[in-house]
Amino acid sequence: MPVKEEKYIDKNNRLVMTRLAAIEEQNDRSFDIEFWQRLTDEQRLTAVWELVVFAHKAKGRDPSELRLQRTVENLKRRED
């Protein structure tokens, strides 16, 4: 089966990249690397958050439970 790749901009001005290949041809990661490198930092963060929400829903959990972890510390200057 020949590898079939397609790249285009959709109606929402988003880059869409698809790759169809046989399982034995999946070891080439260049397609994945190119995809992630073409995205801005904001687009990467959005995509990663969408994956987090998807995984949370797939486990049967409520996505509204998701929060960014916050660490709170109290720093005080030492008296010399």
C-alpha positions as CSV (number, residue, x, y, z in Angstrom):
1,M,0.0,0.0,0.0
2,P,1.5,3.3,-1.0
3,V,1.7,6.1,1.6
4,K,-0.9,8.8,0.9
5,E,-0.4,12.2,2.5
6,E,-2.6,15.3,2.2
7,K,-2.1,18.9,3.5
8,Y,-4.6,21.7,3.2
9,I,-6.1,24.7,5.1
10,D,-9.7,24.1,6.2
11,K,-12.6,26.6,6.2
12,N,-11.6,27.7,9.8
13,N,-8.1,28.5,8.6
14,R,-6.6,25.4,10.3
15,L,-3.9,23.3,8.9
16,V,-5.1,19.8,8.2
17,M,-2.5,17.1,7.5
18,T,-3.5,13.4,7.0
19,R,-1.3,10.4,6.3
20,L,-2.6,6.9,5.4
21,A,0.0,4.1,5.4
22,A,0.3,0.4,6.1
23,I,1.2,-0.6,9.7
24,E,4.7,-1.6,8.7
25,E,5.3,1.9,7.3
26,Q,4.4,3.7,10.5
27,N,8.0,3.8,11.9
28,D,8.7,7.0,9.9
29,R,8.0,9.8,12.4
30,S,8.9,12.6,10.0
31,F,5.2,13.3,9.3
32,D,4.5,13.7,13.0
33,I,7.5,15.9,13.5
34,E,6.6,18.1,10.6
35,F,3.0,18.5,11.9
36,W,4.0,19.6,15.4
37,Q,6.8,21.9,14.2
38,R,4.3,23.8,11.8
39,L,2.1,24.7,14.7
40,T,2.5,27.8,16.9
41,D,3.0,27.4,20.6
42,E,-0.7,28.3,21.2
43,Q,-1.8,25.8,18.7
44,R,0.3,23.1,20.3
45,L,-1.1,23.8,23.8
46,T,-4.6,23.8,22.5
47,A,-4.1,20.4,20.8
48,V,-2.5,18.9,23.9
49,W,-5.4,20.2,26.1
50,E,-7.9,18.7,23.6
51,L,-6.1,15.3,24.0
52,V,-6.2,15.6,27.8
53,V,-10.0,16.3,27.7
54,F,-10.5,13.4,25.2
55,A,-8.6,11.0,27.4
56,H,-10.5,12.1,30.5
57,K,-13.8,11.6,28.7
58,A,-12.7,8.2,27.4
59,K,-12.2,7.1,31.0
60,G,-15.8,8.1,31.8
61,R,-14.9,11.1,33.8
62,D,-16.3,14.6,33.8
63,P,-13.9,17.1,31.9
64,S,-15.0,19.9,34.3
65,E,-12.9,18.2,36.9
66,L,-9.7,19.0,35.0
67,R,-7.7,21.8,36.5
68,L,-4.1,23.0,36.1
69,Q,-2.1,21.9,39.1
70,R,-1.0,24.9,41.2
71,T,1.8,24.9,43.7
72,V,1.7,27.7,46.3
73,E,4.8,28.6,48.2
74,N,5.6,31.3,50.7
75,L,9.0,32.8,50.3
76,K,10.5,35.1,52.9
77,R,13.8,37.0,52.8
78,R,16.2,35.8,55.5
79,E,17.1,38.3,58.2
80,D,20.9,38.7,58.2
